[in-house]
Amino acid sequence: MIILSGQPMPALIGDDAAAEVYATRDLRIAGAIAPSGSATRVSGGYRVSGQWQWNSGGVHSNWVAVGALTTEEGPVHRIFLIPVSQTVQLDTWHAAGLAGTASNGIRIDDVFVPSSRTLPLEQMMDGHFPQRRYSANPYFNRPWVMLANFSAGATMLGMARGAMDVFMDALPTRGPDTAFL
C-alpha cells in the first residue's frame, strides 16, 4: 500500500502536472496529505514550507504529494506535488517490523510550487477537477478517495493470495498432530 494513492494525482490536477510528473523515469509518488505545512501565494504559484510526521515510501519516491494550508481566501487545504529532491528526509521512522515502509517525516523549506501542480483537496475529494486531457476517462473523474481505496483493495487481494500460497505450500508437510506455523 506504500506509494499507491498518489499515482493518479498528477492526472487529476491537470495536464501540465501530468506531463511534468509522468515524464519522470521510474515514477513513485509518496503522500503526506495532512495539512502540516503552509503555503503562501506568490506570482505563478505558491511558496510551501512545513514538516510532515509520516511520508510512507518517501525515501523510495521521486515525487511527494503534500498537504498545506493557504490563507488567501480563508484556510484552504491544498495538495502540492513536489520533487523529493526539494525536501529534507527526517530520520523519524523506527517502528519494529515496518522499516520497509520508510515512513520517515519530511521537511520542506520555502519551496516554490507552480500553480499547475496544486489543487484544493476539497475539489479532489468531491471529484471536481479542471478540464484536462483525461476528462473523458471516467477513472479520472471520481473522487480521489475512491481511487485511493480502489488501489488499496488490490494490495489487500495480493496479500490474501500470498497468505493462501503460504498455507497451501505448508499443507503437504503438515502431519496430523502438527500445529500450523
C-alpha positions as MATLAB code, in Angstrom:
seq = 'MIILSGQPMPALIGDDAAAEVYATRDLRIAGAIAPSGSATRVSGGYRVSGQWQWNSGGVHSNWVAVGALTTEEGPVHRIFLIPVSQTVQLDTWHAAGLAGTASNGIRIDDVFVPSSRTLPLEQMMDGHFPQRRYSANPYFNRPWVMLANFSAGATMLGMARGAMDVFMDALPTRGPDTAFL';
ca = [
       0.000    0.000    0.000;
       3.070    2.204    0.008;
       3.354    4.672   -2.875;
      -0.087    3.826   -4.185;
      -2.692    6.546   -3.796;
      -0.522    9.375   -5.110;
      -0.020    7.924   -8.575;
      -3.224    9.339  -10.154;
      -2.834   12.800   -8.573;
      -0.974   14.458  -11.476;
      -3.721   13.387  -13.895;
      -6.358   14.773  -11.528;
      -4.623   18.111  -11.001;
      -4.154   18.945  -14.669;
      -2.354   18.444  -17.955;
       0.782   20.407  -17.068;
       1.230   18.470  -13.818;
       0.605   15.175  -15.612;
       3.092   15.973  -18.395;
       5.818   17.021  -15.958;
       5.407   14.360  -13.290;
       4.619   11.388  -15.550;
       7.770   12.128  -17.574;
       9.781   11.044  -14.512;
      11.585    7.765  -15.052;
      10.585    5.020  -12.562;
       7.918    7.308  -11.116;
       6.977    6.828   -7.474;
       4.790    9.378   -5.679;
       4.638    9.327   -1.889;
       1.937   11.140    0.007;
       1.786   13.224    3.159;
      -1.538   14.957    2.672;
      -2.216   16.104    6.243;
      -2.213   19.926    6.228;
       1.028   20.111    8.196;
       2.517   22.847    6.041;
       1.695   26.361    4.986;
       1.616   27.829    1.501;
       1.816   31.475    0.542;
       0.504   32.632   -2.833;
       3.151   34.274   -5.000;
       3.329   35.150   -8.677;
       2.850   31.931  -10.677;
       2.304   29.613   -7.725;
       2.972   29.110   -4.025;
       5.877   29.023   -1.573;
       5.452   25.900    0.583;
       7.044   25.191    3.969;
       6.317   22.696    6.701;
       7.112   19.435    8.392;
       5.120   16.221    7.980;
       5.423   13.393   10.527;
       4.764   10.475    8.154;
       5.580   10.174    4.471;
       5.296    6.476    3.706;
       7.653    5.462    0.925;
       9.269    8.889    0.847;
      12.848    7.644    0.700;
      11.922    5.412   -2.254;
       9.997    8.127   -4.135;
      10.938   10.840   -6.570;
       7.814   12.990   -6.016;
       5.676   13.688   -2.965;
       2.112   14.991   -2.657;
       1.905   17.139    0.473;
      -0.963   18.958    2.115;
      -0.613   22.570    3.187;
      -2.971   25.348    4.225;
      -3.260   28.505    2.171;
      -4.917   31.594    3.570;
      -5.583   33.885    0.593;
      -9.358   33.275    0.848;
      -9.622   31.717    4.281;
      -7.855   28.463    5.142;
      -7.838   26.117    2.151;
      -6.237   22.669    2.319;
      -4.365   22.219   -0.959;
      -2.313   19.325   -2.325;
       1.079   20.213   -3.807;
       3.240   17.953   -5.993;
       6.918   18.487   -5.134;
      10.068   16.677   -6.284;
      11.568   14.709   -3.385;
      14.914   16.329   -4.226;
      13.453   19.579   -2.827;
      12.599   18.011    0.534;
      14.621   17.031    3.581;
      14.110   13.436    4.744;
      13.899   13.176    8.543;
      15.126   10.031   10.295;
      11.993    9.602   12.402;
      10.667    6.147   11.489;
      11.831    3.373   13.816;
       8.732    1.156   14.033;
       9.521   -2.507   14.661;
       8.714   -4.644   11.649;
       7.826   -1.705    9.423;
      11.222   -0.411    8.308;
      10.428   -1.188    4.674;
       7.609    1.371    4.598;
      10.212    4.114    5.068;
       7.535    6.309    6.635;
      10.021    8.955    7.736;
       8.983   12.533    8.240;
       9.891   15.212    5.733;
      10.583   18.919    5.891;
      10.099   21.441    3.125;
      11.698   24.857    3.421;
      10.223   27.645    1.276;
       9.939   25.651   -1.977;
       8.245   27.261   -4.982;
       5.438   25.150   -6.481;
       3.829   26.370   -9.710;
       0.045   26.703   -9.761;
      -0.046   23.867  -12.297;
       1.000   21.381   -9.572;
      -1.636   22.117   -6.940;
      -5.359   21.685   -6.361;
      -7.608   22.133   -3.307;
      -8.116   18.812   -1.518;
     -11.849   19.501   -1.272;
     -12.113   19.525   -5.076;
     -10.198   16.237   -5.241;
     -12.432   14.652   -2.604;
     -15.587   15.841   -4.394;
     -14.377   14.792   -7.840;
     -14.385   18.369   -9.198;
     -11.347   18.616  -11.429;
     -10.285   21.165  -14.028;
     -10.835   20.437  -17.713;
      -7.889   18.310  -18.826;
      -6.730   15.641  -21.233;
      -8.109   12.857  -19.024;
     -11.547   14.471  -18.561;
     -13.272   11.931  -20.822;
     -11.883    8.971  -18.861;
     -14.339    8.023  -16.083;
     -11.481    6.670  -13.945;
     -10.060   10.179  -13.574;
     -13.396   11.822  -12.745;
     -14.143   10.081   -9.486;
     -13.401   11.490   -6.060;
      -9.760   10.860   -5.219;
     -10.655    8.865   -2.092;
     -12.405    6.301   -4.310;
      -9.253    5.921   -6.402;
      -7.150    5.544   -3.260;
      -9.472    2.875   -1.849;
      -9.587    1.038   -5.177;
      -5.783    0.888   -5.208;
      -5.664   -0.324   -1.614;
      -8.116   -3.123   -2.433;
      -5.728   -4.579   -4.993;
      -2.995   -4.609   -2.371;
      -5.229   -6.443    0.112;
      -6.154   -9.022   -2.521;
      -2.458   -9.621   -3.243;
      -1.739  -10.047    0.467;
      -4.598  -12.549    0.831;
      -3.369  -14.531   -2.172;
       0.139  -14.571   -0.710;
      -1.188  -15.881    2.614;
      -3.136  -18.591    0.785;
       0.019  -19.607   -1.127;
       1.963  -19.964    2.144;
      -0.857  -22.041    3.623;
      -1.120  -24.308    0.567;
       2.661  -24.809    0.457;
       2.624  -25.891    4.116;
      -0.194  -28.453    3.748;
       1.854  -31.339    2.245;
       4.417  -31.185    5.077;
       1.923  -30.899    7.883;
       1.331  -34.001    9.967;
      -1.913  -34.785   11.791;
      -0.576  -33.549   15.155;
       1.468  -30.603   13.888;
       0.359  -27.063   14.616;
       0.361  -24.846   11.541;
       3.273  -22.445   11.565;
];
